[in-house]
Amino acid sequence: MGILNRIGVVCQWARQRAQRRVASYGWLAARAALLGALLYALATPPPVLVTLGEQHQVQTTNPKLGVHTRLTDEVEEWKIKKTLELVREMGAPWIVEYFPWEYLEPNEGEYDWGHADLVVDHARRQGLTVIARLGFVPAWARPKKSAPGYLDEAYYPQFALFVAEFARHFAGRVEQIIIWNEPNLNFEWGYRGIDPGGYARMLQAVYPRAKDANPSAQILAGALAPTLAPPGTADAMNDLDYLQALYDAGAKEYFDALAIHAYGWTSAADEAPARNRINFRRTEILREIMIRNGDAAKRALITEGGWNDHPRWTKAVTPAQRVAYTVRAYEIAQTWDWLDACALWAFRYPFASQTYLDYFAFVTPDFDPKPIYYEVQKYATSH
């Protein structure tokens, strides 16, 4: 906005503010209010006008390349748009985004789609495909002082209704929907005891309602945390054992694709898969379990994964290793004909956590791309 136009807008705003003061305080107070309002307004930048802008397409050499964004807590629209522009410019056609149930249905039966619409519409305008992750129980659907992951089976119908409303609202805009996050961790399951059968029953409640609302919606199950927890561990269940238990509980007919978390920790992307190792290619063992259970026709999507380059974290690698392993992981994912997307964690956080988590990011909260961003961009956009 030009300085003359800005002064005009400020003066109009200040004049209106002063006029409202006249009736109550008289002209002297009104003139003081006008001067104060003018000085304040000139010192305060006007709101940034944000539009969706023109339609874009992602130019990439790898159509499976993706990232997990964290725009749930990003308040300013220009920052949402800027984040998604950078994703497109890096050459990533896919994003996974978190849409908390509590944010979208804060009171039972009352939906607030405003922020979610902003994220989805800006993503689509940048040419990105959105995978939605649903979870986080609202206060009205769980006991007081319980964890946000706590959802008693008595409330499965309410969650199923929310998923159906989400699928209906975003039909044609969001077609992949992940049901819950890492249910093989006690923390993510609301500290109510890890229960593959309980998660299977959740899928059985959700699936028909979601498909009735939007038959083309793809319901993704799993999103399991890779862990080597031995049997009987209270805090976690081995992801391989959990997936088999999910099939044993009758979940096969109640999801369309498997969401996979593929963290590399300290291992190279090429390291061979093994049941006693957490590495990127552990994904292949999960795929083998699908095949053994007659699900070879189903697709899979990596919805979290990657490496961390914190200088002191025990599961981290060096920055150079992180770059090499990440690019190689995208290359490997492109060769898996049963995999649709490889969305690694995490593109950018709205604010720094001041912990090792910041070292998963591709871009800083201030939009400064890290070296890994430029290296992935070079891989994905060079022809």
BALOBA-1460 file (C-alpha; in Angstrom, 3 decimals):
// residues 383
<rec num="1" residu="m" x="0.000" y="0.000" z="0.000"/>
<rec num="2" residu="g" x="1.408" y="3.426" z="-0.984"/>
<rec num="3" residu="i" x="2.100" y="5.918" z="1.808"/>
<rec num="4" residu="l" x="-0.595" y="8.381" z="0.628"/>
<rec num="5" residu="n" x="-3.212" y="5.660" z="0.393"/>
<rec num="6" residu="r" x="-2.204" y="4.371" z="3.783"/>
<rec num="7" residu="i" x="-2.477" y="7.814" z="5.378"/>
<rec num="8" residu="g" x="-5.930" y="8.183" z="3.817"/>
<rec num="9" residu="v" x="-7.087" y="4.869" z="5.222"/>
<rec num="10" residu="v" x="-5.629" y="5.688" z="8.629"/>
<rec num="11" residu="c" x="-7.280" y="9.108" z="8.716"/>
<rec num="12" residu="q" x="-10.658" y="7.662" z="7.782"/>
<rec num="13" residu="w" x="-10.336" y="5.011" z="10.499"/>
<rec num="14" residu="a" x="-9.207" y="7.578" z="13.080"/>
<rec num="15" residu="r" x="-12.003" y="9.982" z="12.144"/>
<rec num="16" residu="q" x="-14.601" y="7.267" z="12.614"/>
<rec num="17" residu="r" x="-13.073" y="6.376" z="15.963"/>
<rec num="18" residu="a" x="-13.165" y="10.036" z="17.043"/>
<rec num="19" residu="q" x="-16.778" y="10.494" z="15.947"/>
<rec num="20" residu="r" x="-17.794" y="7.649" z="18.195"/>
<rec num="21" residu="r" x="-16.176" y="9.505" z="21.093"/>
<rec num="22" residu="v" x="-17.979" y="12.830" z="20.508"/>
<rec num="23" residu="a" x="-21.315" y="11.791" z="21.932"/>
<rec num="24" residu="s" x="-19.746" y="10.532" z="25.137"/>
<rec num="25" residu="y" x="-16.794" y="12.804" z="25.825"/>
<rec num="26" residu="g" x="-17.245" y="16.047" z="23.834"/>
<rec num="27" residu="w" x="-15.081" y="17.654" z="21.156"/>
<rec num="28" residu="l" x="-11.929" y="18.139" z="23.220"/>
<rec num="29" residu="a" x="-11.724" y="14.491" z="24.132"/>
<rec num="30" residu="a" x="-12.624" y="13.586" z="20.562"/>
<rec num="31" residu="r" x="-9.716" y="15.636" z="19.147"/>
<rec num="32" residu="a" x="-7.354" y="13.980" z="21.621"/>
<rec num="33" residu="a" x="-8.714" y="10.614" z="20.616"/>
<rec num="34" residu="l" x="-8.240" y="11.492" z="16.934"/>
<rec num="35" residu="l" x="-4.594" y="12.446" z="17.468"/>
<rec num="36" residu="g" x="-3.877" y="9.358" z="19.553"/>
<rec num="37" residu="a" x="-5.609" y="7.081" z="17.082"/>
<rec num="38" residu="l" x="-3.710" y="8.627" z="14.179"/>
<rec num="39" residu="l" x="-0.326" y="8.182" z="15.865"/>
<rec num="40" residu="y" x="-1.174" y="4.617" z="16.879"/>
<rec num="41" residu="a" x="-2.438" y="3.669" z="13.444"/>
<rec num="42" residu="l" x="0.602" y="5.087" z="11.660"/>
<rec num="43" residu="a" x="2.873" y="3.078" z="13.955"/>
<rec num="44" residu="t" x="0.921" y="-0.147" z="13.401"/>
<rec num="45" residu="p" x="1.178" y="-1.937" z="10.053"/>
<rec num="46" residu="p" x="-2.202" y="-2.437" z="8.408"/>
<rec num="47" residu="p" x="-3.490" y="-6.022" z="8.087"/>
<rec num="48" residu="v" x="-1.920" y="-7.944" z="5.228"/>
<rec num="49" residu="l" x="-4.440" y="-8.623" z="2.483"/>
<rec num="50" residu="v" x="-4.061" y="-12.252" z="1.417"/>
<rec num="51" residu="t" x="-5.682" y="-13.818" z="-1.630"/>
<rec num="52" residu="l" x="-5.503" y="-17.367" z="-2.928"/>
<rec num="53" residu="g" x="-3.757" y="-16.105" z="-6.042"/>
<rec num="54" residu="e" x="-3.374" y="-17.911" z="-9.310"/>
<rec num="55" residu="q" x="-3.599" y="-21.684" z="-9.701"/>
<rec num="56" residu="h" x="-0.228" y="-23.448" z="-9.641"/>
<rec num="57" residu="q" x="1.084" y="-26.891" z="-10.488"/>
<rec num="58" residu="v" x="4.002" y="-28.567" z="-8.761"/>
<rec num="59" residu="q" x="6.967" y="-29.136" z="-11.029"/>
<rec num="60" residu="t" x="8.772" y="-32.232" z="-9.773"/>
<rec num="61" residu="t" x="10.759" y="-35.255" z="-10.898"/>
<rec num="62" residu="n" x="9.193" y="-37.341" z="-8.122"/>
<rec num="63" residu="p" x="5.372" y="-37.281" z="-7.934"/>
<rec num="64" residu="k" x="5.424" y="-39.196" z="-4.610"/>
<rec num="65" residu="l" x="7.481" y="-36.576" z="-2.773"/>
<rec num="66" residu="g" x="5.754" y="-34.977" z="0.197"/>
<rec num="67" residu="v" x="6.100" y="-33.384" z="3.623"/>
<rec num="68" residu="h" x="4.082" y="-33.258" z="6.824"/>
<rec num="69" residu="t" x="3.138" y="-29.637" z="7.451"/>
<rec num="70" residu="r" x="2.132" y="-28.169" z="10.815"/>
<rec num="71" residu="l" x="-0.295" y="-25.382" z="9.947"/>
<rec num="72" residu="t" x="-2.841" y="-26.335" z="12.583"/>
<rec num="73" residu="d" x="-1.473" y="-23.703" z="14.938"/>
<rec num="74" residu="e" x="-0.500" y="-21.142" z="12.304"/>
<rec num="75" residu="v" x="-2.767" y="-18.149" z="12.862"/>
<rec num="76" residu="e" x="-1.801" y="-15.691" z="10.120"/>
<rec num="77" residu="e" x="-3.082" y="-16.464" z="6.648"/>
<rec num="78" residu="w" x="-0.047" y="-15.024" z="4.866"/>
<rec num="79" residu="k" x="2.147" y="-17.494" z="6.748"/>
<rec num="80" residu="i" x="-0.089" y="-20.376" z="5.698"/>
<rec num="81" residu="k" x="0.202" y="-19.276" z="2.086"/>
<rec num="82" residu="k" x="3.953" y="-18.682" z="2.328"/>
<rec num="83" residu="t" x="4.538" y="-22.133" z="3.827"/>
<rec num="84" residu="l" x="2.626" y="-23.848" z="1.057"/>
<rec num="85" residu="e" x="4.352" y="-21.792" z="-1.640"/>
<rec num="86" residu="l" x="7.691" y="-23.022" z="-0.295"/>
<rec num="87" residu="v" x="6.428" y="-26.612" z="-0.323"/>
<rec num="88" residu="r" x="5.474" y="-26.250" z="-3.977"/>
<rec num="89" residu="e" x="8.742" y="-24.570" z="-4.865"/>
<rec num="90" residu="m" x="10.648" y="-27.437" z="-3.232"/>
<rec num="91" residu="g" x="8.947" y="-29.839" z="-5.644"/>
<rec num="92" residu="a" x="6.636" y="-31.665" z="-3.216"/>
<rec num="93" residu="p" x="3.097" y="-32.389" z="-4.514"/>
<rec num="94" residu="w" x="1.828" y="-33.968" z="-1.258"/>
<rec num="95" residu="i" x="1.262" y="-32.653" z="2.246"/>
<rec num="96" residu="v" x="-0.112" y="-34.240" z="5.398"/>
<rec num="97" residu="e" x="-1.908" y="-31.808" z="7.687"/>
<rec num="98" residu="y" x="-3.407" y="-32.285" z="11.139"/>
<rec num="99" residu="f" x="-7.042" y="-31.299" z="11.667"/>
<rec num="100" residu="p" x="-7.866" y="-31.722" z="15.376"/>
<rec num="101" residu="w" x="-11.412" y="-32.775" z="16.151"/>
<rec num="102" residu="e" x="-11.523" y="-30.380" z="19.119"/>
<rec num="103" residu="y" x="-10.697" y="-27.410" z="16.880"/>
<rec num="104" residu="l" x="-13.341" y="-28.240" z="14.285"/>
<rec num="105" residu="e" x="-16.163" y="-29.308" z="16.620"/>
<rec num="106" residu="p" x="-15.509" y="-27.431" z="19.884"/>
<rec num="107" residu="n" x="-19.115" y="-27.998" z="20.945"/>
<rec num="108" residu="e" x="-21.071" y="-31.071" z="19.977"/>
<rec num="109" residu="g" x="-22.808" y="-30.530" z="16.665"/>
<rec num="110" residu="e" x="-21.253" y="-27.081" z="16.094"/>
<rec num="111" residu="y" x="-18.595" y="-27.061" z="13.367"/>
<rec num="112" residu="d" x="-16.020" y="-24.398" z="12.629"/>
<rec num="113" residu="w" x="-14.357" y="-25.044" z="9.263"/>
<rec num="114" residu="g" x="-12.840" y="-21.577" z="8.796"/>
<rec num="115" residu="h" x="-9.166" y="-22.252" z="9.490"/>
<rec num="116" residu="a" x="-9.263" y="-25.711" z="7.914"/>
<rec num="117" residu="d" x="-10.773" y="-24.245" z="4.744"/>
<rec num="118" residu="l" x="-7.953" y="-21.692" z="4.589"/>
<rec num="119" residu="v" x="-5.296" y="-24.388" z="4.774"/>
<rec num="120" residu="v" x="-6.961" y="-26.699" z="2.273"/>
<rec num="121" residu="d" x="-7.836" y="-23.986" z="-0.239"/>
<rec num="122" residu="h" x="-4.358" y="-22.467" z="-0.176"/>
<rec num="123" residu="a" x="-2.796" y="-25.917" z="-0.525"/>
<rec num="124" residu="r" x="-4.953" y="-26.771" z="-3.517"/>
<rec num="125" residu="r" x="-4.235" y="-23.406" z="-5.140"/>
<rec num="126" residu="q" x="-0.533" y="-24.261" z="-4.885"/>
<rec num="127" residu="g" x="-1.237" y="-27.569" z="-6.652"/>
<rec num="128" residu="l" x="-0.815" y="-29.722" z="-3.533"/>
<rec num="129" residu="t" x="-2.752" y="-32.846" z="-2.554"/>
<rec num="130" residu="v" x="-3.813" y="-32.797" z="1.098"/>
<rec num="131" residu="i" x="-3.831" y="-35.895" z="3.305"/>
<rec num="132" residu="a" x="-5.846" y="-35.140" z="6.446"/>
<rec num="133" residu="r" x="-4.950" y="-36.561" z="9.844"/>
<rec num="134" residu="l" x="-7.856" y="-36.609" z="12.313"/>
<rec num="135" residu="g" x="-7.768" y="-37.008" z="16.084"/>
<rec num="136" residu="f" x="-7.570" y="-35.007" z="19.362"/>
<rec num="137" residu="v" x="-10.752" y="-35.511" z="21.350"/>
<rec num="138" residu="p" x="-12.751" y="-32.405" z="22.329"/>
<rec num="139" residu="a" x="-13.430" y="-31.801" z="26.007"/>
<rec num="140" residu="w" x="-17.141" y="-32.562" z="25.605"/>
<rec num="141" residu="a" x="-16.370" y="-36.094" z="24.364"/>
<rec num="142" residu="r" x="-14.058" y="-37.250" z="27.163"/>
<rec num="143" residu="p" x="-13.890" y="-37.244" z="30.964"/>
<rec num="144" residu="k" x="-12.565" y="-34.185" z="32.768"/>
<rec num="145" residu="k" x="-8.768" y="-34.082" z="33.167"/>
<rec num="146" residu="s" x="-8.316" y="-36.939" z="30.695"/>
<rec num="147" residu="a" x="-5.725" y="-36.853" z="27.903"/>
<rec num="148" residu="p" x="-6.752" y="-35.514" z="24.456"/>
<rec num="149" residu="g" x="-6.183" y="-39.002" z="23.043"/>
<rec num="150" residu="y" x="-8.798" y="-40.547" z="25.325"/>
<rec num="151" residu="l" x="-11.939" y="-41.678" z="23.506"/>
<rec num="152" residu="d" x="-14.188" y="-44.163" z="25.223"/>
<rec num="153" residu="e" x="-15.921" y="-46.591" z="22.870"/>
<rec num="154" residu="a" x="-19.237" y="-45.109" z="23.919"/>
<rec num="155" residu="y" x="-18.185" y="-42.001" z="21.940"/>
<rec num="156" residu="y" x="-17.070" y="-43.822" z="18.786"/>
<rec num="157" residu="p" x="-20.386" y="-42.902" z="17.113"/>
<rec num="158" residu="q" x="-19.728" y="-39.204" z="17.764"/>
<rec num="159" residu="f" x="-16.231" y="-39.484" z="16.296"/>
<rec num="160" residu="a" x="-17.646" y="-41.369" z="13.317"/>
<rec num="161" residu="l" x="-20.153" y="-38.568" z="12.778"/>
<rec num="162" residu="f" x="-17.354" y="-35.983" z="12.887"/>
<rec num="163" residu="v" x="-15.294" y="-37.923" z="10.339"/>
<rec num="164" residu="a" x="-18.369" y="-38.176" z="8.113"/>
<rec num="165" residu="e" x="-18.961" y="-34.416" z="8.359"/>
<rec num="166" residu="f" x="-15.300" y="-33.794" z="7.545"/>
<rec num="167" residu="a" x="-15.476" y="-36.118" z="4.531"/>
<rec num="168" residu="r" x="-18.670" y="-34.440" z="3.337"/>
<rec num="169" residu="h" x="-17.407" y="-30.892" z="3.845"/>
<rec num="170" residu="f" x="-14.130" y="-31.511" z="2.024"/>
<rec num="171" residu="a" x="-15.439" y="-33.836" z="-0.697"/>
<rec num="172" residu="g" x="-13.488" y="-33.126" z="-3.862"/>
<rec num="173" residu="r" x="-10.829" y="-31.232" z="-1.906"/>
<rec num="174" residu="v" x="-9.499" y="-33.790" z="0.595"/>
<rec num="175" residu="e" x="-9.853" y="-37.445" z="-0.325"/>
<rec num="176" residu="q" x="-7.291" y="-39.163" z="1.973"/>
<rec num="177" residu="i" x="-8.207" y="-39.236" z="5.666"/>
<rec num="178" residu="i" x="-6.029" y="-40.780" z="8.389"/>
<rec num="179" residu="i" x="-7.954" y="-42.130" z="11.359"/>
<rec num="180" residu="w" x="-6.048" y="-41.391" z="14.573"/>
<rec num="181" residu="n" x="-2.301" y="-41.171" z="15.130"/>
<rec num="182" residu="e" x="0.053" y="-43.862" z="16.473"/>
<rec num="183" residu="p" x="-2.555" y="-45.881" z="18.391"/>
<rec num="184" residu="n" x="0.185" y="-48.363" z="19.331"/>
<rec num="185" residu="l" x="1.505" y="-45.810" z="21.851"/>
<rec num="186" residu="n" x="-0.251" y="-45.574" z="25.193"/>
<rec num="187" residu="f" x="0.200" y="-41.794" z="25.171"/>
<rec num="188" residu="e" x="-1.595" y="-41.414" z="21.814"/>
<rec num="189" residu="w" x="-4.343" y="-43.819" z="22.932"/>
<rec num="190" residu="g" x="-5.223" y="-41.636" z="25.919"/>
<rec num="191" residu="y" x="-3.417" y="-43.737" z="28.535"/>
<rec num="192" residu="r" x="-6.207" y="-46.299" z="28.481"/>
<rec num="193" residu="g" x="-4.115" y="-49.317" z="27.560"/>
<rec num="194" residu="i" x="-2.965" y="-50.180" z="24.036"/>
<rec num="195" residu="d" x="-5.762" y="-52.071" z="22.310"/>
<rec num="196" residu="p" x="-5.642" y="-53.092" z="18.621"/>
<rec num="197" residu="g" x="-9.144" y="-54.506" z="18.963"/>
<rec num="198" residu="g" x="-10.388" y="-51.160" z="20.231"/>
<rec num="199" residu="y" x="-8.816" y="-49.373" z="17.271"/>
<rec num="200" residu="a" x="-10.355" y="-51.942" z="14.907"/>
<rec num="201" residu="r" x="-13.774" y="-51.182" z="16.398"/>
<rec num="202" residu="m" x="-13.097" y="-47.471" z="15.891"/>
<rec num="203" residu="l" x="-12.455" y="-48.126" z="12.207"/>
<rec num="204" residu="q" x="-15.610" y="-50.225" z="12.007"/>
<rec num="205" residu="a" x="-17.608" y="-47.308" z="13.417"/>
<rec num="206" residu="v" x="-15.981" y="-44.668" z="11.216"/>
<rec num="207" residu="y" x="-15.658" y="-46.373" z="7.837"/>
<rec num="208" residu="p" x="-19.315" y="-46.807" z="6.805"/>
<rec num="209" residu="r" x="-20.288" y="-43.312" z="7.957"/>
<rec num="210" residu="a" x="-17.386" y="-41.696" z="6.087"/>
<rec num="211" residu="k" x="-18.056" y="-43.665" z="2.896"/>
<rec num="212" residu="d" x="-21.743" y="-42.762" z="3.013"/>
<rec num="213" residu="a" x="-20.780" y="-39.105" z="3.285"/>
<rec num="214" residu="n" x="-18.227" y="-39.258" z="0.472"/>
<rec num="215" residu="p" x="-17.866" y="-42.579" z="-1.370"/>
<rec num="216" residu="s" x="-14.591" y="-41.474" z="-2.982"/>
<rec num="217" residu="a" x="-12.915" y="-40.726" z="0.353"/>
<rec num="218" residu="q" x="-9.983" y="-43.005" z="1.161"/>
<rec num="219" residu="i" x="-9.833" y="-44.039" z="4.818"/>
<rec num="220" residu="l" x="-6.256" y="-44.591" z="5.999"/>
<rec num="221" residu="a" x="-5.551" y="-46.779" z="9.021"/>
<rec num="222" residu="g" x="-2.376" y="-47.457" z="10.936"/>
<rec num="223" residu="a" x="-0.089" y="-44.434" z="11.231"/>
<rec num="224" residu="l" x="1.783" y="-46.647" z="13.707"/>
<rec num="225" residu="a" x="4.853" y="-45.503" z="15.600"/>
<rec num="226" residu="p" x="7.859" y="-47.680" z="14.674"/>
<rec num="227" residu="t" x="8.968" y="-49.286" z="17.922"/>
<rec num="228" residu="l" x="10.794" y="-52.407" z="19.117"/>
<rec num="229" residu="a" x="8.793" y="-52.625" z="22.351"/>
<rec num="230" residu="p" x="8.775" y="-56.224" z="23.626"/>
<rec num="231" residu="p" x="5.442" y="-57.959" z="24.297"/>
<rec num="232" residu="g" x="3.734" y="-56.759" z="27.434"/>
<rec num="233" residu="t" x="5.274" y="-53.281" z="27.429"/>
<rec num="234" residu="a" x="2.805" y="-50.826" z="28.934"/>
<rec num="235" residu="d" x="3.841" y="-47.737" z="26.962"/>
<rec num="236" residu="a" x="4.064" y="-49.128" z="23.436"/>
<rec num="237" residu="m" x="3.375" y="-52.110" z="21.205"/>
<rec num="238" residu="n" x="5.642" y="-53.223" z="18.381"/>
<rec num="239" residu="d" x="4.161" y="-51.793" z="15.183"/>
<rec num="240" residu="l" x="4.547" y="-55.069" z="13.297"/>
<rec num="241" residu="d" x="2.715" y="-57.025" z="15.986"/>
<rec num="242" residu="y" x="0.056" y="-54.323" z="16.209"/>
<rec num="243" residu="l" x="-0.673" y="-54.403" z="12.484"/>
<rec num="244" residu="q" x="-1.124" y="-58.167" z="12.549"/>
<rec num="245" residu="a" x="-3.360" y="-57.872" z="15.611"/>
<rec num="246" residu="l" x="-5.407" y="-55.287" z="13.719"/>
<rec num="247" residu="y" x="-6.025" y="-57.792" z="10.931"/>
<rec num="248" residu="d" x="-6.820" y="-60.492" z="13.485"/>
<rec num="249" residu="a" x="-9.441" y="-58.160" z="14.992"/>
<rec num="250" residu="g" x="-11.273" y="-57.895" z="11.662"/>
<rec num="251" residu="a" x="-10.165" y="-54.455" z="10.484"/>
<rec num="252" residu="k" x="-9.353" y="-55.476" z="6.914"/>
<rec num="253" residu="e" x="-12.668" y="-54.376" z="5.412"/>
<rec num="254" residu="y" x="-12.674" y="-51.042" z="7.215"/>
<rec num="255" residu="f" x="-9.775" y="-49.137" z="5.665"/>
<rec num="256" residu="d" x="-8.739" y="-48.371" z="2.089"/>
<rec num="257" residu="a" x="-4.995" y="-47.799" z="2.519"/>
<rec num="258" residu="l" x="-2.314" y="-48.056" z="5.182"/>
<rec num="259" residu="a" x="-0.611" y="-44.976" z="6.636"/>
<rec num="260" residu="i" x="3.007" y="-45.731" z="7.558"/>
<rec num="261" residu="h" x="5.506" y="-43.891" z="9.760"/>
<rec num="262" residu="a" x="9.011" y="-44.485" z="8.444"/>
<rec num="263" residu="y" x="11.666" y="-42.913" z="10.640"/>
<rec num="264" residu="g" x="15.295" y="-43.703" z="9.950"/>
<rec num="265" residu="w" x="16.799" y="-42.753" z="13.322"/>
<rec num="266" residu="t" x="20.545" y="-43.381" z="12.906"/>
<rec num="267" residu="s" x="20.333" y="-45.785" z="9.959"/>
<rec num="268" residu="a" x="20.950" y="-45.027" z="6.309"/>
<rec num="269" residu="a" x="17.956" y="-45.076" z="3.972"/>
<rec num="270" residu="d" x="19.321" y="-48.137" z="2.167"/>
<rec num="271" residu="e" x="19.801" y="-50.266" z="5.293"/>
<rec num="272" residu="a" x="18.010" y="-53.586" z="4.819"/>
<rec num="273" residu="p" x="14.751" y="-54.089" z="6.710"/>
<rec num="274" residu="a" x="14.787" y="-56.315" z="9.800"/>
<rec num="275" residu="r" x="12.252" y="-56.931" z="12.552"/>
<rec num="276" residu="n" x="14.802" y="-55.895" z="15.168"/>
<rec num="277" residu="r" x="15.754" y="-52.601" z="13.475"/>
<rec num="278" residu="i" x="14.011" y="-49.221" z="13.172"/>
<rec num="279" residu="n" x="14.888" y="-47.891" z="9.759"/>
<rec num="280" residu="f" x="13.250" y="-46.438" z="6.674"/>
<rec num="281" residu="r" x="12.853" y="-49.773" z="4.896"/>
<rec num="282" residu="r" x="10.918" y="-51.236" z="7.836"/>
<rec num="283" residu="t" x="8.104" y="-50.020" z="5.592"/>
<rec num="284" residu="e" x="8.680" y="-53.131" z="3.475"/>
<rec num="285" residu="i" x="7.929" y="-55.432" z="6.418"/>
<rec num="286" residu="l" x="4.622" y="-53.653" z="7.018"/>
<rec num="287" residu="r" x="3.871" y="-54.180" z="3.346"/>
<rec num="288" residu="e" x="4.645" y="-57.899" z="3.701"/>
<rec num="289" residu="i" x="2.142" y="-58.137" z="6.558"/>
<rec num="290" residu="m" x="-0.495" y="-56.544" z="4.319"/>
<rec num="291" residu="i" x="0.218" y="-59.102" z="1.600"/>
<rec num="292" residu="r" x="0.085" y="-62.053" z="4.019"/>
<rec num="293" residu="n" x="-3.354" y="-60.900" z="5.097"/>
<rec num="294" residu="g" x="-4.701" y="-60.698" z="1.574"/>
<rec num="295" residu="d" x="-4.341" y="-56.941" z="1.204"/>
<rec num="296" residu="a" x="-1.854" y="-56.790" z="-1.672"/>
<rec num="297" residu="a" x="-4.302" y="-54.708" z="-3.702"/>
<rec num="298" residu="k" x="-4.387" y="-51.942" z="-1.101"/>
<rec num="299" residu="r" x="-2.143" y="-48.909" z="-1.358"/>
<rec num="300" residu="a" x="0.145" y="-47.479" z="1.307"/>
<rec num="301" residu="l" x="1.303" y="-43.934" z="2.062"/>
<rec num="302" residu="i" x="4.172" y="-42.769" z="4.259"/>
<rec num="303" residu="t" x="2.617" y="-39.974" z="6.290"/>
<rec num="304" residu="e" x="5.516" y="-39.345" z="8.695"/>
<rec num="305" residu="g" x="9.198" y="-40.206" z="8.623"/>
<rec num="306" residu="g" x="12.678" y="-38.936" z="8.038"/>
<rec num="307" residu="w" x="15.796" y="-38.033" z="9.989"/>
<rec num="308" residu="n" x="16.883" y="-35.528" z="12.635"/>
<rec num="309" residu="d" x="20.232" y="-33.694" z="12.750"/>
<rec num="310" residu="h" x="20.293" y="-32.358" z="16.316"/>
<rec num="311" residu="p" x="23.946" y="-32.213" z="17.474"/>
<rec num="312" residu="r" x="23.299" y="-34.055" z="20.759"/>
<rec num="313" residu="w" x="20.161" y="-36.183" z="20.372"/>
<rec num="314" residu="t" x="20.904" y="-39.904" z="20.548"/>
<rec num="315" residu="k" x="18.724" y="-40.749" z="17.535"/>
<rec num="316" residu="a" x="20.163" y="-38.017" z="15.305"/>
<rec num="317" residu="v" x="22.552" y="-38.033" z="12.359"/>
<rec num="318" residu="t" x="24.826" y="-35.334" z="10.967"/>
<rec num="319" residu="p" x="23.345" y="-32.645" z="8.705"/>
<rec num="320" residu="a" x="25.159" y="-34.124" z="5.709"/>
<rec num="321" residu="q" x="23.835" y="-37.592" z="6.485"/>
<rec num="322" residu="r" x="20.330" y="-36.245" z="6.898"/>
<rec num="323" residu="v" x="20.451" y="-34.690" z="3.448"/>
<rec num="324" residu="a" x="21.821" y="-37.827" z="1.813"/>
<rec num="325" residu="y" x="19.416" y="-40.181" z="3.598"/>
<rec num="326" residu="t" x="16.392" y="-38.002" z="2.898"/>
<rec num="327" residu="v" x="17.037" y="-37.699" z="-0.827"/>
<rec num="328" residu="r" x="17.735" y="-41.424" z="-1.021"/>
<rec num="329" residu="a" x="14.499" y="-42.195" z="0.836"/>
<rec num="330" residu="y" x="12.520" y="-40.219" z="-1.727"/>
<rec num="331" residu="e" x="14.305" y="-42.139" z="-4.475"/>
<rec num="332" residu="i" x="13.481" y="-45.491" z="-2.871"/>
<rec num="333" residu="a" x="9.860" y="-44.521" z="-2.318"/>
<rec num="334" residu="q" x="9.510" y="-43.744" z="-6.007"/>
<rec num="335" residu="t" x="10.447" y="-47.356" z="-6.844"/>
<rec num="336" residu="w" x="7.732" y="-48.865" z="-4.612"/>
<rec num="337" residu="d" x="4.817" y="-49.324" z="-6.999"/>
<rec num="338" residu="w" x="2.409" y="-49.936" z="-4.076"/>
<rec num="339" residu="l" x="3.197" y="-46.598" z="-2.412"/>
<rec num="340" residu="d" x="1.369" y="-43.394" z="-3.373"/>
<rec num="341" residu="a" x="3.203" y="-40.780" z="-1.297"/>
<rec num="342" residu="c" x="6.209" y="-40.279" z="0.961"/>
<rec num="343" residu="a" x="5.496" y="-37.303" z="3.261"/>
<rec num="344" residu="l" x="8.356" y="-36.782" z="5.710"/>
<rec num="345" residu="w" x="8.290" y="-34.922" z="9.028"/>
<rec num="346" residu="a" x="8.191" y="-31.933" z="9.239"/>
<rec num="347" residu="f" x="8.298" y="-29.051" z="6.825"/>
<rec num="348" residu="r" x="8.015" y="-26.072" z="9.207"/>
<rec num="349" residu="y" x="6.758" y="-25.324" z="12.717"/>
<rec num="350" residu="p" x="4.881" y="-22.070" z="13.411"/>
<rec num="351" residu="f" x="7.207" y="-21.456" z="16.364"/>
<rec num="352" residu="a" x="10.431" y="-22.980" z="17.618"/>
<rec num="353" residu="s" x="10.163" y="-25.645" z="20.316"/>
<rec num="354" residu="q" x="13.764" y="-25.091" z="21.464"/>
<rec num="355" residu="t" x="14.197" y="-28.888" z="21.530"/>
<rec num="356" residu="y" x="15.500" y="-31.612" z="19.228"/>
<rec num="357" residu="l" x="12.152" y="-31.426" z="17.371"/>
<rec num="358" residu="d" x="13.293" y="-28.251" z="15.597"/>
<rec num="359" residu="y" x="15.923" y="-30.343" z="13.837"/>
<rec num="360" residu="f" x="13.323" y="-32.308" z="11.903"/>
<rec num="361" residu="a" x="12.247" y="-29.145" z="10.056"/>
<rec num="362" residu="f" x="13.071" y="-28.230" z="6.446"/>
<rec num="363" residu="v" x="12.375" y="-24.512" z="7.008"/>
<rec num="364" residu="t" x="12.663" y="-22.357" z="10.142"/>
<rec num="365" residu="p" x="9.635" y="-20.589" z="11.687"/>
<rec num="366" residu="d" x="10.992" y="-17.387" z="10.071"/>
<rec num="367" residu="f" x="10.866" y="-19.049" z="6.622"/>
<rec num="368" residu="d" x="14.613" y="-19.497" z="6.262"/>
<rec num="369" residu="p" x="15.179" y="-22.677" z="4.244"/>
<rec num="370" residu="k" x="17.693" y="-25.085" z="5.745"/>
<rec num="371" residu="p" x="20.318" y="-26.813" z="3.567"/>
<rec num="372" residu="i" x="18.094" y="-29.895" z="3.373"/>
<rec num="373" residu="y" x="15.403" y="-27.797" z="1.700"/>
<rec num="374" residu="y" x="17.731" y="-26.690" z="-1.073"/>
<rec num="375" residu="e" x="19.113" y="-30.197" z="-1.606"/>
<rec num="376" residu="v" x="15.649" y="-31.750" z="-1.871"/>
<rec num="377" residu="q" x="14.620" y="-28.917" z="-4.172"/>
<rec num="378" residu="k" x="17.624" y="-29.567" z="-6.383"/>
<rec num="379" residu="y" x="16.765" y="-33.281" z="-6.493"/>
<rec num="380" residu="a" x="13.083" y="-32.722" z="-7.194"/>
<rec num="381" residu="t" x="13.234" y="-29.884" z="-9.691"/>
<rec num="382" residu="s" x="16.366" y="-30.532" z="-11.755"/>
<rec num="383" residu="h" x="15.616" y="-31.923" z="-15.193"/>
